[in-house]
Amino acid sequence: MDEIDVAQQNDELFRQSALKAHYAGRQNTAMTAKSGKAGPSSGGRGTLPRHKACCDCGEKIETARLKAMPNAVRCIGCQEKKERRDRSLG
């Protein structure tokens, strides 16, 4: 193996580790939301946050969306735009 192969292998290991950590955090948050226990985004109250802002446009995410998808980071409009963009790229 040459230096480039080693670098690619290290990069892939790092990427896999980062993805595992990312999805483990999402699963923990989802489990606490289902069980009613306080999760990281609930401020220790054990309920959904009253106001959560969209990471793209900054507008408030609708309460109904947060009830259906407690881990939502985008409002419905921005999520639809993101999904259309992802489909056109992929």
MITOR-606371 format. One record per residue (C-alpha): x, y, z. Coordinates in steps of 0.2 Angstrom, whole numbers. Last residue first. Layout:
<recs>
+-------+-------+-------+
|  east | north |    up |
+-------+-------+-------+
|     X |     Y |     Z |
...
+-------+-------+-------+
</recs>
This chain:
<recs>
+-------+-------+-------+
|  east | north |    up |
+-------+-------+-------+
|  -142 |    61 |   -34 |
|  -141 |    80 |   -37 |
|  -159 |    82 |   -43 |
|  -165 |    71 |   -29 |
|  -155 |    81 |   -16 |
|  -161 |    97 |   -22 |
|  -179 |    91 |   -21 |
|  -176 |    85 |    -4 |
|  -168 |   101 |     2 |
|  -183 |   111 |    -5 |
|  -195 |   100 |     3 |
|  -186 |   102 |    20 |
|  -186 |   121 |    18 |
|  -205 |   121 |    15 |
|  -208 |   109 |    30 |
|  -198 |   119 |    42 |
|  -180 |   112 |    45 |
|  -171 |   105 |    60 |
|  -184 |    91 |    63 |
|  -179 |    80 |    78 |
|  -196 |    79 |    86 |
|  -204 |    74 |    69 |
|  -223 |    72 |    71 |
|  -224 |    83 |    86 |
|  -211 |    95 |    79 |
|  -221 |    96 |    63 |
|  -237 |    99 |    72 |
|  -228 |   113 |    82 |
|  -223 |   122 |    66 |
|  -204 |   126 |    64 |
|  -202 |   145 |    68 |
|  -192 |   154 |    54 |
|  -173 |   154 |    53 |
|  -173 |   151 |    35 |
|  -160 |   136 |    34 |
|  -158 |   130 |    52 |
|  -177 |   131 |    55 |
|  -180 |   139 |    72 |
|  -188 |   129 |    87 |
|  -201 |   137 |    97 |
|  -211 |   128 |   111 |
|  -198 |   115 |   114 |
|  -206 |    97 |   115 |
|  -208 |    91 |   133 |
|  -198 |    83 |   146 |
|  -193 |   100 |   154 |
|  -174 |    97 |   153 |
|  -171 |   110 |   140 |
|  -181 |    99 |   127 |
|  -167 |    98 |   114 |
|  -155 |    87 |   124 |
|  -169 |    75 |   129 |
|  -180 |    75 |   145 |
|  -190 |    59 |   146 |
|  -206 |    57 |   137 |
|  -201 |    39 |   132 |
|  -203 |    43 |   113 |
|  -193 |    60 |   115 |
|  -180 |    51 |   124 |
|  -178 |    37 |   111 |
|  -177 |    50 |    97 |
|  -163 |    59 |   106 |
|  -153 |    43 |   109 |
|  -156 |    38 |    91 |
|  -150 |    55 |    84 |
|  -134 |    54 |    95 |
|  -130 |    37 |    89 |
|  -133 |    43 |    71 |
|  -119 |    56 |    73 |
|  -107 |    45 |    82 |
|  -109 |    31 |    69 |
|  -107 |    44 |    55 |
|   -91 |    51 |    63 |
|   -83 |    34 |    65 |
|   -88 |    29 |    47 |
|   -80 |    45 |    40 |
|   -64 |    43 |    51 |
|   -62 |    25 |    45 |
|   -64 |    31 |    27 |
|   -52 |    45 |    29 |
|   -39 |    33 |    36 |
|   -41 |    21 |    22 |
|   -40 |    35 |     9 |
|   -24 |    41 |    18 |
|   -16 |    23 |    18 |
|   -20 |    21 |    -1 |
|   -12 |    38 |    -4 |
|     4 |    33 |     5 |
|     6 |    17 |    -4 |
|     0 |     0 |     0 |
+-------+-------+-------+
</recs>
